[in-house]
Amino acid sequence: MVRKYVVAPHGGRRAHPDISSALRAAAERPGPALIEIAPGHYEESLTVRGEVELTGRGGPPGSVVVSPPRGTVLEAFGTVRVRGLLLVGREADVVDCLGGSLTLEHTEVRAHGGVCVHARRATLVTLTDSVFRYGRTLFAGAGGNIERCGFHDAADNALAVIEGARVSVRDSRFEGSRIHGVRVSDAWAELVGCALTGTEKAAVMADTRAELTMSGCRVDSVHAEAVMFIEQSRGLVRGLRVSDAEHGIGVASGADPVVRDSVFADCRDTGINVQTTGRGTFEDCEVVDAGSVSVFSTNGGAPRVNGCRVTGGNVGVAVVDKARGHFTGVVVEDLSGVALRVFDESRAVFEQTRVERCPAGLEVRGNGGTTAQLTDVRITGFDMSAVAVTGEARVTLTRVSAEHGLLGFGVGEEASLRVQDCDVSATRAGGAVAFGRARLVARNLTVTGSEAFGLCGTESAYVDVADSRFEDCAAAGVTFDESGGGRLVNCSVTGARGVGVQHNGRVDLVSLHTSLPVVERVPEPAPPAVQVVNHHYHGPVFNAAVHGVQLAWNNDEVTQRIIEPAPARAAPGTTPRATPGADRRTIQELDEQNGATP
């Protein structure tokens, strides 16, 4: 049987004048007790033991105020329930659960410079339909259940779950925290249907091997990450909706969460950010209008991204600074910058990926440790190149198609590009080009409808192409100039315009099939440049026509030099080439040839 005690500020018939006296009376008799408190302001600290319920009696919510001048407002031992009270404390724990279980229902707690609720090790605290202001709610090794609560304007973390605690939070709101809305450290927490806004650091932080589960939550207008996993934390995030965060979700320092069916919109910097050996699996997520990079892997990050969509924003996927990434079924659309980027000793794999309406498709740059593999990828509607590889990077394309853009595949400097079963169509500048000292190896490459060339090798590049087709290219199917070389094996060039192959004599044509002209461009050697110097004469004497003359006279001493021939001036549409064995003659040789007398 529950015994009832009544508290009224001014006492009365069978009423206690304060809450402490009612608690003392309840402690003298065994069994559960109900203490009903009339509206008023009670300046006292409460210690509650046993099975006791404190509840407001009459009056609107917040009309029963318990607020001592200093110290803890309520200490709980046993099985304690608090309903309908306003608890206000300063510079201390307002509510401290030291043992047993504590339940707060329809209660408001205000902590000015302290902790709202402190749930200590091995206790169980339940918070329902309550509000907590200014201080944090702390679960240290405790169990907890939180439903339909509000956490407002915390001076640090609104809710901290630490030291092995296990807390479930449902349908609650966190706003205006100076640090995190929820921090989980070396503990387990579940957030379901919660909303977080206005935090100055990550709205939700999981650190130190934490286990965090989130489902159906919303985060908006935060100054840093919406959700952050670090220090080997794990967890599952499903149905998260983020808007107006610096980063949608961050993963670092060995953390490895699974994130599914989530949307990251209008993030000021990145949507998904994986760094410093962080990992993570991201499935069926969407990043919309990210300010800098939609999916970012850097500094040793290694995410796995499956079935995600990137729409709007600047750069789609960037893997840089010795990072890695495996991307499958990704769709990238309508960006203002490059769709896929791999830089600086990073390694990335893209499979079954689609890129549409972006200025550039794939951009790869770095030393020999920089690699990218594309398989079953389609790139359409690009303003620059579908694939561009520079530095010493190495890229492999398998079943990649590029349609409606400027240039299909380009490789330059000392980079390497391998192409297998790929096709390029409807490009304005060309199908594939190699320049610098790059190497392009292609098997079963098809280029159709280029408004310029199908394949081009220039400068000192080497091109090895076999079993490939170049169809209806306006200027030339294949063109080589300068000192570029290579071979064409079992290739065909078809169409009704331009030339079939235009080369420089450094290309092996093996089983070439074409009805279009094959043109070898070998420029004529330029006339030699000759220097004429006359010693101790008043003026020069010429016995033959000379070119590139330099004159010196009235000198006591003149040094003879050998003059290299000037570069040939090529005819329009050709590139000059130096001729081996060009004349090099001194002034004496010239005089002897022309019979001059010194």
C-alpha positions as CSV (number, residue, x, y, z in Angstrom):
1,M,0.0,0.0,0.0
2,V,1.3,3.5,-1.0
3,R,1.3,6.0,1.8
4,K,0.6,9.7,0.8
5,Y,2.2,12.8,2.2
6,V,1.1,16.4,1.4
7,V,3.4,19.4,1.3
8,A,2.2,23.0,1.3
9,P,4.4,26.1,1.6
10,H,2.5,27.4,4.7
11,G,1.7,24.0,6.1
12,G,-1.9,23.2,7.0
13,R,-4.0,20.4,8.3
14,R,-2.1,17.2,7.9
15,A,0.4,19.0,5.5
16,H,4.1,19.3,5.8
17,P,5.6,22.8,5.4
18,D,8.5,21.6,3.3
19,I,9.5,18.6,1.3
20,S,12.3,17.5,3.6
21,S,10.0,17.0,6.5
22,A,7.7,14.8,4.4
23,L,10.7,12.8,3.3
24,R,11.7,12.2,6.9
25,A,8.3,11.1,7.8
26,A,8.2,8.7,4.8
27,A,11.5,7.2,5.8
28,E,10.2,6.3,9.3
29,R,7.8,3.8,7.8
30,P,8.6,1.0,5.4
31,G,7.0,0.7,2.0
32,P,6.4,3.0,-1.0
33,A,5.5,6.7,-0.4
34,L,3.8,9.4,-2.5
35,I,4.6,13.0,-1.7
36,E,2.3,15.5,-3.3
37,I,3.7,19.1,-3.4
38,A,1.6,22.2,-3.7
39,P,2.8,25.1,-5.9
40,G,5.5,27.2,-4.4
41,H,9.2,27.9,-4.1
42,Y,11.1,25.5,-1.9
43,E,14.7,26.5,-1.1
44,E,15.9,23.2,0.1
45,S,18.2,20.3,-0.9
46,L,16.5,16.9,-1.0
47,T,17.9,13.4,-0.2
48,V,15.4,10.7,-1.3
49,R,15.8,7.1,-0.1
50,G,13.6,4.1,-0.7
51,E,10.6,3.8,-3.0
52,V,9.4,7.4,-3.2
53,E,7.5,9.5,-5.7
54,L,7.6,13.3,-5.7
55,T,4.8,14.9,-7.7
56,G,3.5,18.4,-8.2
57,R,-0.1,18.9,-7.0
58,G,-2.3,21.4,-8.8
59,G,-1.1,24.5,-10.7
60,P,0.5,24.7,-14.1
61,P,3.8,23.0,-15.1
62,G,6.7,24.6,-13.3
63,S,4.7,26.0,-10.4
64,V,6.5,23.8,-8.0
65,V,10.1,25.1,-7.8
66,V,12.8,23.5,-5.8
67,S,15.9,25.7,-5.8
68,P,18.4,25.8,-2.9
69,P,20.9,28.6,-2.7
70,R,23.8,26.2,-3.5
71,G,24.6,22.6,-3.8
72,T,22.7,19.6,-5.2
73,V,19.0,19.9,-5.4
74,L,18.1,16.2,-5.3
75,E,20.1,13.1,-4.4
76,A,18.4,9.8,-5.1
77,F,19.0,6.3,-3.5
78,G,16.6,3.5,-4.2
79,T,13.6,3.7,-6.5
80,V,12.7,7.4,-7.0
81,R,10.2,9.0,-9.3
82,V,9.8,12.8,-9.9
83,R,6.8,14.3,-11.7
84,G,5.9,17.9,-12.6
85,L,8.7,19.7,-10.7
86,L,11.1,22.5,-11.7
87,L,14.6,21.8,-10.2
88,V,17.1,24.7,-10.3
89,G,20.7,24.4,-9.1
90,R,24.0,26.3,-9.3
91,E,27.6,25.2,-9.5
92,A,26.7,21.5,-8.7
93,D,24.9,18.5,-10.0
94,V,21.2,19.4,-9.8
95,V,20.0,15.8,-9.8
96,D,22.4,13.1,-8.7
97,C,21.4,9.4,-8.9
98,L,23.8,7.7,-6.5
99,G,22.1,4.3,-6.4
100,G,19.1,2.4,-7.7
101,S,16.9,3.9,-10.3
102,L,15.5,7.4,-10.9
103,T,12.7,8.5,-13.2
104,L,12.0,12.1,-14.2
105,E,8.6,12.8,-15.9
106,H,7.2,16.1,-17.0
107,T,10.1,17.8,-15.1
108,E,12.3,20.7,-15.9
109,V,15.9,20.9,-14.7
110,R,18.1,24.0,-14.9
111,A,21.7,23.8,-14.2
112,H,23.5,27.2,-13.9
113,G,27.2,26.2,-14.1
114,G,26.7,22.5,-13.3
115,V,25.2,19.2,-14.4
116,C,21.5,18.7,-14.9
117,V,21.4,15.0,-14.2
118,H,24.3,12.8,-13.1
119,A,23.6,9.1,-13.5
120,R,26.4,7.2,-11.7
121,R,27.7,3.7,-12.4
122,A,25.3,0.8,-12.1
123,T,22.3,3.1,-11.8
124,L,19.3,3.3,-14.1
125,V,17.8,6.7,-15.0
126,T,14.7,7.3,-17.1
127,L,13.8,10.7,-18.5
128,T,10.4,11.2,-20.1
129,D,8.7,14.3,-21.4
130,S,11.2,16.6,-19.6
131,V,13.4,19.6,-20.3
132,F,17.0,20.1,-19.4
133,R,18.6,23.6,-19.7
134,Y,22.1,25.0,-19.6
135,G,23.9,22.0,-18.1
136,R,24.8,18.6,-19.5
137,T,23.1,15.3,-18.7
138,L,25.7,12.8,-17.8
139,F,25.5,9.0,-17.8
140,A,28.8,7.5,-16.5
141,G,28.6,3.8,-16.5
142,A,24.9,3.9,-16.0
143,G,21.9,2.7,-18.0
144,G,19.4,5.1,-19.3
145,N,16.2,5.6,-21.3
146,I,15.2,9.0,-22.7
147,E,12.0,9.8,-24.5
148,R,10.4,13.0,-25.8
149,C,12.8,15.3,-23.9
150,G,14.4,18.6,-24.8
151,F,18.0,19.6,-24.1
152,H,18.6,23.3,-24.6
153,D,21.6,25.7,-24.5
154,A,24.0,23.4,-22.7
155,A,27.3,25.1,-21.8
156,D,29.2,22.0,-23.1
157,N,27.7,18.6,-24.1
158,A,24.0,18.4,-23.8
159,L,24.1,14.6,-23.2
160,A,27.3,12.6,-22.4
161,V,27.3,8.8,-22.4
162,I,30.6,7.6,-21.1
163,E,32.5,4.9,-19.2
164,G,30.5,1.9,-20.5
165,A,27.1,3.5,-20.1
166,R,24.2,2.2,-22.2
167,V,21.5,4.8,-23.1
168,S,18.6,4.8,-25.5
169,V,17.2,8.2,-26.7
170,R,14.0,8.5,-28.6
171,D,12.1,11.4,-30.1
172,S,14.1,14.1,-28.3
173,R,15.5,17.4,-29.3
174,F,19.0,18.9,-28.7
175,E,19.6,22.6,-29.6
176,G,22.2,25.3,-28.9
177,S,24.9,23.2,-27.3
178,R,28.3,24.9,-26.9
179,I,30.1,21.6,-27.7
180,H,28.2,18.5,-28.8
181,G,24.5,17.7,-28.7
182,V,25.3,14.0,-27.8
183,R,28.8,12.6,-27.0
184,V,29.3,8.9,-26.7
185,S,32.7,7.8,-25.4
186,D,33.7,4.2,-24.7
187,A,30.0,3.5,-24.3
188,W,26.8,2.5,-26.2
189,A,24.0,4.8,-27.3
190,E,21.0,4.6,-29.6
191,L,19.3,7.7,-31.0
192,V,15.9,7.2,-32.7
193,G,13.8,10.0,-34.2
194,C,15.9,12.8,-32.6
195,A,16.5,16.3,-33.9
196,L,19.7,18.3,-33.3
197,T,20.4,21.9,-34.2
198,G,22.7,24.8,-33.5
199,T,25.6,23.0,-31.9
200,E,29.0,24.6,-32.1
201,K,30.9,21.3,-32.6
202,A,29.8,18.0,-34.0
203,A,26.1,17.5,-33.2
204,V,26.7,13.8,-32.4
205,M,30.2,12.6,-31.5
206,A,31.3,9.0,-31.1
207,D,34.8,8.6,-29.7
208,T,37.1,6.1,-27.9
209,R,35.6,2.8,-29.2
210,A,32.1,4.0,-28.8
211,E,29.1,2.1,-30.3
212,L,26.5,4.5,-31.8
213,T,23.3,3.7,-33.5
214,M,21.1,6.4,-35.1
215,S,17.8,5.9,-37.0
216,G,15.5,8.5,-38.5
217,C,17.3,11.5,-37.0
218,R,17.6,15.1,-38.3
219,V,20.5,17.5,-37.9
220,D,20.5,21.1,-39.2
221,S,22.3,24.4,-38.8
222,V,25.4,23.2,-36.9
223,H,28.8,24.8,-37.0
224,A,30.8,21.6,-37.6
225,E,30.0,18.0,-38.4
226,A,26.5,16.7,-38.1
227,V,27.8,13.3,-37.0
228,M,31.5,12.4,-36.2
229,F,33.0,9.0,-35.6
230,I,36.6,8.9,-34.3
231,E,39.1,6.7,-32.3
232,Q,37.9,3.3,-33.5
233,S,34.3,3.9,-32.9
234,R,31.6,1.8,-34.7
235,G,28.0,2.1,-35.3
236,L,25.0,2.1,-37.7
237,V,23.4,5.3,-39.0
238,R,20.2,4.9,-41.0
239,G,17.7,7.5,-42.4
240,L,19.8,10.5,-41.2
241,R,18.8,13.9,-42.7
242,V,21.4,16.6,-42.5
243,S,21.2,20.2,-43.8
244,D,23.4,23.3,-43.3
245,A,26.4,21.6,-41.6
246,E,30.0,22.2,-42.2
247,H,30.5,18.5,-42.9
248,G,27.6,16.0,-43.1
249,I,29.3,13.1,-41.5
250,G,33.0,12.7,-40.6
251,V,35.0,9.6,-39.9
252,A,38.6,9.6,-38.6
253,S,41.3,7.8,-36.7
254,G,40.3,4.2,-37.3
255,A,36.5,4.6,-36.9
256,D,34.4,2.4,-39.1
257,P,30.7,3.1,-39.1
258,V,28.0,1.9,-41.5
259,V,25.8,4.6,-42.9
260,R,22.7,3.8,-45.0
261,D,19.7,5.6,-46.6
262,S,20.9,9.1,-45.5
263,V,20.8,12.5,-47.1
264,F,23.4,15.3,-46.6
265,A,22.1,18.5,-48.1
266,D,23.7,22.0,-48.4
267,C,26.8,21.1,-46.4
268,R,29.1,24.1,-46.4
269,D,32.3,22.0,-47.0
270,T,31.9,18.3,-47.5
271,G,29.0,15.8,-47.3
272,I,30.9,12.6,-46.4
273,N,34.4,13.2,-45.0
274,V,36.7,10.3,-44.3
275,Q,40.3,11.0,-43.1
276,T,43.3,10.0,-41.0
277,T,42.9,6.2,-41.5
278,G,39.1,6.4,-41.0
279,R,37.0,3.9,-42.9
280,G,33.3,3.4,-43.2
281,T,30.7,1.9,-45.4
282,F,28.2,4.3,-47.1
283,E,25.2,2.7,-48.8
284,D,22.3,4.3,-50.7
285,C,23.1,7.8,-49.4
286,E,22.7,11.1,-51.2
287,V,24.8,14.3,-51.1
288,V,23.2,17.4,-52.4
289,D,24.9,20.8,-53.2
290,A,28.0,20.4,-51.1
291,G,30.1,23.5,-51.0
292,S,33.5,22.0,-51.6
293,V,33.5,18.1,-52.0
294,S,30.6,15.8,-51.8
295,V,32.5,12.6,-50.9
296,F,36.0,13.3,-49.6
297,S,38.7,10.7,-48.6
298,T,42.0,12.2,-47.5
299,N,45.1,11.6,-45.4
300,G,44.8,7.8,-45.3
301,G,41.0,7.5,-45.4
302,A,39.5,4.4,-47.0
303,P,35.7,4.5,-47.4
304,R,33.5,2.0,-49.2
305,V,30.7,3.8,-51.0
306,N,27.9,1.8,-52.7
307,G,24.8,3.0,-54.5
308,C,25.2,6.7,-53.5
309,R,24.1,9.7,-55.5
310,V,25.8,13.1,-55.7
311,T,23.8,16.0,-57.1
312,G,25.0,19.6,-57.5
313,G,27.9,21.2,-55.7
314,N,31.5,21.6,-56.7
315,V,33.6,18.4,-56.7
316,G,31.9,15.0,-56.6
317,V,34.3,12.4,-55.2
318,A,37.9,13.3,-54.2
319,V,40.5,10.8,-53.0
320,V,43.7,12.7,-52.1
321,D,46.8,12.7,-49.9
322,K,47.5,8.9,-49.7
323,A,43.9,8.0,-49.3
324,R,41.9,5.1,-50.8
325,G,38.3,4.5,-51.8
326,H,36.1,1.9,-53.4
327,F,33.0,3.3,-55.1
328,T,30.3,1.1,-56.7
329,G,27.1,2.2,-58.3
330,V,27.7,5.9,-57.7
331,V,25.8,8.5,-59.7
332,V,27.3,12.0,-60.0
333,E,25.2,14.8,-61.7
334,D,25.2,18.5,-62.4
335,L,28.4,19.7,-60.7
336,S,30.3,22.9,-61.2
337,G,33.6,21.1,-61.0
338,V,35.2,17.7,-61.6
339,A,33.1,14.6,-60.9
340,L,35.9,12.2,-59.8
341,R,39.4,13.2,-58.5
342,V,42.4,11.1,-57.4
343,F,45.5,12.9,-56.4
344,D,48.8,12.5,-54.5
345,E,49.6,8.8,-54.0
346,S,46.0,7.9,-53.6
347,R,44.2,4.8,-54.9
348,A,40.6,4.6,-56.0
349,V,38.4,2.0,-57.7
350,F,35.2,3.1,-59.4
351,E,32.7,0.4,-60.6
352,Q,29.3,0.8,-62.3
353,T,29.5,4.5,-61.9
354,R,27.6,7.2,-63.9
355,V,28.7,10.8,-64.4
356,E,26.4,13.2,-66.2
357,R,26.5,16.9,-66.9
358,C,29.8,17.8,-65.2
359,P,32.6,19.9,-66.6
360,A,35.1,17.0,-66.2
361,G,34.8,13.3,-65.5
362,L,37.9,11.8,-63.9
363,E,41.0,13.8,-63.0
364,V,44.1,11.9,-61.8
365,R,47.4,13.5,-60.9
366,G,50.4,12.4,-58.8
367,N,53.5,10.2,-58.7
368,G,53.6,6.5,-59.6
369,G,51.8,5.6,-56.4
370,T,48.6,7.4,-57.7
371,T,46.3,4.9,-59.3
372,A,42.7,4.7,-60.4
373,Q,40.6,1.8,-61.9
374,L,37.4,2.4,-63.7
375,T,35.1,-0.5,-64.7
376,D,31.7,-0.2,-66.3
377,V,31.6,3.6,-66.1
378,R,29.6,6.0,-68.2
379,I,30.6,9.7,-68.5
380,T,28.3,12.0,-70.5
381,G,27.8,15.7,-71.1
382,F,31.3,17.0,-70.1
383,D,32.8,20.3,-71.1
384,M,36.5,19.4,-70.8
385,S,37.8,15.8,-70.7
386,A,36.1,12.6,-69.6
387,V,39.4,11.3,-68.3
388,A,42.6,13.3,-67.7
389,V,45.8,11.7,-66.3
390,T,49.0,13.6,-65.6
391,G,52.2,13.4,-63.5
392,E,53.3,9.8,-63.2
393,A,49.9,8.4,-62.3
394,R,48.6,5.1,-63.6
395,V,45.0,4.6,-64.7
396,T,43.1,1.6,-66.1
397,L,39.8,2.0,-67.9
398,T,37.7,-1.1,-68.6
399,R,34.3,-0.8,-70.4
400,V,34.3,3.0,-70.0
401,S,32.2,5.1,-72.3
402,A,32.5,8.9,-72.9
403,E,29.8,10.7,-74.8
404,H,29.1,14.3,-75.8
405,G,32.1,16.4,-74.6
406,L,35.3,18.0,-75.6
407,L,37.9,15.3,-75.2
408,G,37.5,11.6,-74.3
409,F,40.7,10.3,-72.7
410,G,43.9,12.3,-72.2
411,V,47.2,11.2,-70.7
412,G,50.2,13.4,-70.3
413,E,53.6,14.2,-68.8
414,E,54.9,10.8,-67.6
415,A,51.6,9.2,-66.8
416,S,50.2,5.8,-68.0
417,L,46.7,5.1,-69.3
418,R,45.5,1.6,-70.2
419,V,42.2,1.3,-72.0
420,Q,40.2,-1.9,-72.6
421,D,36.8,-2.3,-74.3
422,C,36.1,1.4,-74.1
423,D,34.3,3.8,-76.5
424,V,34.2,7.6,-77.1
425,S,31.6,9.3,-79.2
426,A,30.5,12.8,-80.2
427,T,33.5,14.7,-78.9
428,R,34.5,18.1,-80.2
429,A,38.3,17.9,-79.9
430,G,39.1,14.2,-80.0
431,G,38.8,10.7,-78.8
432,A,42.1,9.9,-77.0
433,V,45.4,11.9,-76.8
434,A,48.8,11.2,-75.3
435,F,51.4,14.0,-74.9
436,G,54.6,14.7,-73.1
437,R,56.3,11.4,-72.3
438,A,53.1,9.6,-71.4
439,R,52.2,6.0,-72.4
440,L,48.8,5.1,-73.8
441,V,47.9,1.4,-74.3
442,A,44.5,0.6,-75.8
443,R,42.7,-2.6,-76.7
444,N,39.4,-2.6,-78.5
445,L,38.9,1.2,-78.3
446,T,36.2,2.7,-80.4
447,V,36.0,6.4,-81.3
448,T,33.0,7.6,-83.2
449,G,32.0,11.0,-84.5
450,S,34.9,13.1,-83.3
451,E,34.9,16.6,-84.8
452,A,38.7,16.5,-84.9
453,F,40.9,13.4,-84.4
454,G,40.2,9.9,-83.1
455,L,43.6,9.2,-81.6
456,C,46.6,11.5,-81.2
457,G,50.1,11.0,-80.1
458,T,52.3,14.1,-79.7
459,E,55.5,15.4,-78.2
460,S,57.4,12.2,-77.0
461,A,54.4,10.1,-76.1
462,Y,54.2,6.4,-76.9
463,V,50.9,5.0,-78.1
464,D,50.2,1.2,-78.5
465,V,46.8,0.6,-79.9
466,A,45.3,-2.8,-81.1
467,D,42.0,-4.1,-82.3
468,S,40.5,-0.6,-82.3
469,R,38.2,1.4,-84.6
470,F,38.0,5.1,-85.5
471,E,34.8,6.0,-87.3
472,D,33.8,9.3,-88.9
473,C,36.4,11.5,-87.4
474,A,36.4,14.9,-89.1
475,A,40.1,15.7,-89.4
476,A,42.0,12.4,-89.0
477,G,41.3,9.0,-87.6
478,V,44.8,8.7,-86.1
479,T,47.5,11.4,-86.0
480,F,51.1,11.5,-84.7
481,D,53.4,14.5,-84.7
482,E,56.6,15.8,-83.3
483,S,58.6,12.8,-81.9
484,G,55.6,10.8,-80.7
485,G,55.7,7.1,-81.8
486,G,54.1,3.8,-81.2
487,R,52.1,1.2,-83.2
488,L,48.7,0.4,-84.6
489,V,47.8,-3.3,-84.9
490,N,44.7,-4.5,-86.6
491,C,43.0,-1.1,-86.4
492,S,40.4,0.3,-88.8
493,V,39.7,3.9,-89.8
494,T,36.4,4.5,-91.6
495,G,34.4,7.5,-92.7
496,A,34.0,9.9,-95.6
497,R,36.1,12.8,-94.5
498,G,39.6,13.7,-93.3
499,V,42.6,11.4,-93.5
500,G,42.9,7.9,-92.2
501,V,46.3,8.1,-90.5
502,Q,48.6,11.1,-90.5
503,H,52.0,10.2,-89.0
504,N,55.6,11.2,-88.6
505,G,57.4,8.0,-89.7
506,R,57.8,6.8,-86.1
507,V,54.7,4.6,-86.0
508,D,54.4,0.9,-87.0
509,L,51.3,0.3,-89.0
510,V,50.4,-3.3,-88.7
511,S,47.2,-4.6,-90.4
512,L,45.7,-1.1,-90.8
513,H,42.3,-1.1,-92.6
514,T,41.2,2.1,-94.1
515,S,40.0,3.6,-97.4
516,L,41.1,7.1,-96.4
517,P,44.6,8.5,-97.1
518,V,47.6,7.6,-95.1
519,V,49.9,10.6,-94.9
520,E,53.5,10.7,-93.6
521,R,54.6,14.2,-92.7
522,V,58.4,14.6,-92.9
523,P,59.4,18.3,-93.1
524,E,62.2,19.4,-95.4
525,P,65.5,20.2,-93.7
526,A,66.0,23.9,-93.2
527,P,69.0,25.8,-94.8
528,P,72.0,25.7,-92.5
529,A,72.9,28.7,-90.4
530,V,76.5,30.0,-91.1
531,Q,78.6,32.4,-89.0
532,V,81.0,34.6,-90.9
533,V,83.8,36.4,-89.1
534,N,86.6,38.5,-90.8
535,H,89.8,39.0,-88.8
536,H,91.5,42.4,-88.9
537,Y,89.6,43.7,-92.0
538,H,87.7,46.9,-92.3
539,G,84.6,45.0,-93.4
540,P,83.4,41.5,-94.2
541,V,84.1,39.8,-97.5
542,F,81.5,37.3,-98.8
543,N,82.3,34.8,-101.6
544,A,79.0,33.0,-101.5
545,A,75.4,33.5,-100.4
546,V,75.1,33.0,-96.6
547,H,72.2,32.8,-94.1
548,G,71.9,33.7,-90.5
549,V,75.0,35.9,-90.6
550,Q,76.7,37.3,-87.5
551,L,79.5,39.8,-88.2
552,A,82.4,41.2,-86.2
553,W,85.3,43.4,-87.4
554,N,87.9,45.8,-86.0
555,N,88.4,43.3,-83.1
556,D,91.8,42.1,-81.8
557,E,90.4,38.7,-80.9
558,V,87.3,36.8,-82.1
559,T,86.3,33.3,-80.8
560,Q,85.0,30.9,-83.5
561,R,81.8,29.0,-82.7
562,I,79.7,26.2,-84.3
563,I,76.2,27.3,-85.0
564,E,73.3,24.8,-84.9
565,P,70.8,25.1,-87.7
566,A,67.7,27.0,-86.8
567,P,64.4,25.1,-86.4
568,A,62.7,24.6,-89.7
569,R,59.6,26.6,-90.4
570,A,57.0,24.1,-91.2
571,A,54.2,24.5,-93.7
572,P,50.8,25.1,-92.2
573,G,49.3,22.0,-90.7
574,T,52.7,20.3,-90.2
575,T,55.3,20.2,-87.4
576,P,59.0,20.9,-88.1
577,R,61.5,18.2,-87.3
578,A,65.3,18.5,-87.0
579,T,67.2,16.7,-89.8
580,P,70.1,14.4,-88.6
581,G,73.4,15.3,-90.2
582,A,72.7,19.0,-90.8
583,D,75.8,21.1,-91.8
584,R,78.1,22.4,-89.1
585,R,80.9,24.5,-90.6
586,T,83.5,26.9,-89.2
587,I,84.7,30.0,-91.0
588,Q,87.9,28.3,-92.2
589,E,85.9,25.5,-93.8
590,L,83.7,28.1,-95.6
591,D,86.7,30.0,-96.8
592,E,88.4,26.9,-98.2
593,Q,85.2,25.9,-100.0
594,N,84.9,29.3,-101.6
595,G,88.6,29.8,-102.4
596,A,89.0,32.9,-100.2
597,T,92.4,34.3,-99.5
598,P,93.1,35.4,-95.9
